[in-house]
Amino acid sequence: MNLKFLLPTVFFCAVATGSLAGNLQPREGWVVLETTKTYSELIDDVKTASKSNGMGIVTQAGPTKAAANRGITIPGNRVIGIFNNDFAVRVLATSTAAMIEAPIRLYVTEETDGLATLSYKVPSHIFSPYFSEGGTELVILADELDHKFRTIAQQAAE
């Protein structure tokens, strides 16, 4: 099939349905928390909750501002990577390969109703491919991170 005809058709169908993507839906290994906060409020609260729980903001990325600079309006979208050196050293003691998963990311999205959603992959889900290499210590560490991320997400989403 000729792409010059297919791409406009796909674009038209997406526009006709109102958007190119919808609200995040729960999926295996993820936590998805709808909030009553705005996008900006939730970003600030994620940063505050992360720091108050001993985690550092390691990375931040999102296409929203760059798209706006190009004249394109998209819903707010920010990925915030958090971790700390203690967890990094402990992960490395169990599995060098597992460290590629750090920092663990929290995902703030602006939904169609104007409110924001906080999502993240559960750390034990993220690290599970490395459990055979990292052993019991990595399983324990992932469980600690599960608890820490659950606390951060709950505090940020309140």
Secondary structure by P-SEA (a helix, b strand, c coil): ccaaaaaaaaaaaaaaaccccccccccccbbbbbccccaaaaaaaaaaaaaaacccccccccaaaaaaaacccccbbbbbbbbcaaaaaaaaaccccccccccbbbbbbbccccbbbbbbcccccccccccccccaaaaaaaaaaaaaaaaaaaaaac
